[in-house]
Amino acid sequence: MARKKQEQCIEDTISFEDALSKLEAIVKQLEQGDLSLDQSLDQYAQGVRLSRLCLAKLNSAEDKITKVITEANGKIVESNLDFQEEE
C-alpha cells in the first residue's frame, strides 16, 4: 500500500520527458531479455503506468493548446486546436 502511494506521488511530479525516458529504458531492458520473470513483470507494470502517465500528460497538453485567429475586424479569438484530420 505504501509503495503505491509512493509511486503515485512520483508519477504526479515526474515530467513527460522523464517519464518517456524511463519508459524507453524499461522497453530496452525487456527487449534484452536478461531479467527474471518477476523482474520482467514488475518492469512491465511500471511501463504500463508510465505509458498511461505520458498519455495523460499529452492529453492535458493538447487541451491547453489553442490557436489564435484574427478576424477581419482585428478582434483576436481563441479556439481549441483540432488535431483531427479533415475528411
C-alpha positions in Angstrom: 0.0 0.0 0.0 2.8 2.4 0.9 4.6 1.5 -2.3 1.5 2.5 -4.4 1.3 5.9 -2.6 5.0 6.5 -3.2 4.7 5.5 -6.9 1.6 7.8 -7.3 3.5 10.7 -5.7 6.4 10.2 -8.0 4.1 9.9 -11.0 2.4 13.2 -10.1 5.7 15.1 -10.1 7.6 13.5 -12.9 7.9 15.4 -16.2 6.7 14.0 -19.5 10.3 13.8 -20.8 11.5 11.9 -17.7 8.6 9.5 -17.8 9.2 8.9 -21.5 12.9 8.3 -20.8 12.2 5.8 -18.1 9.7 4.1 -20.3 12.3 3.8 -23.1 14.8 2.3 -20.6 12.2 -0.3 -19.5 11.5 -1.3 -23.0 15.2 -1.7 -23.7 15.6 -3.9 -20.6 12.6 -6.0 -21.6 13.9 -6.4 -25.1 17.3 -7.6 -23.9 15.6 -10.5 -22.1 18.1 -10.6 -19.2 15.5 -10.1 -16.4 13.9 -12.8 -14.4 10.1 -13.4 -14.9 9.3 -11.5 -11.7 11.5 -8.6 -12.7 10.1 -8.5 -16.2 6.5 -8.4 -14.8 7.4 -5.6 -12.4 9.1 -3.6 -15.2 6.1 -4.3 -17.5 3.7 -3.0 -14.9 5.9 0.1 -14.3 6.0 0.6 -18.1 2.2 0.5 -18.3 1.9 3.1 -15.6 4.4 5.3 -17.3 2.7 4.9 -20.6 -0.6 5.9 -19.1 1.1 8.9 -17.4 2.6 10.0 -20.7 -0.7 9.7 -22.5 -2.4 11.8 -19.7 0.2 14.5 -19.9 -0.1 14.6 -23.7 -3.9 14.8 -23.5 -3.5 17.6 -20.9 -1.1 19.5 -23.2 -3.5 19.1 -26.1 -6.3 20.6 -24.0 -4.2 23.6 -23.3 -3.2 24.3 -26.9 -5.2 27.0 -28.5 -4.8 28.8 -31.8 -5.3 32.5 -32.1 -7.4 33.6 -35.1 -7.5 37.2 -36.1 -10.9 38.1 -37.6 -11.4 40.6 -40.3 -12.2 43.4 -37.8 -8.9 42.8 -35.9 -10.5 41.1 -32.9 -8.5 38.2 -31.6 -10.4 35.0 -30.9 -9.0 31.9 -29.1 -10.3 28.5 -30.1 -9.3 24.9 -29.4 -6.8 23.4 -31.9 -8.3 20.4 -33.6 -5.8 17.7 -34.4 -8.4 15.5 -36.2 -7.7 15.0 -39.9 -10.3 16.7 -42.1 -12.1 14.5 -44.5 
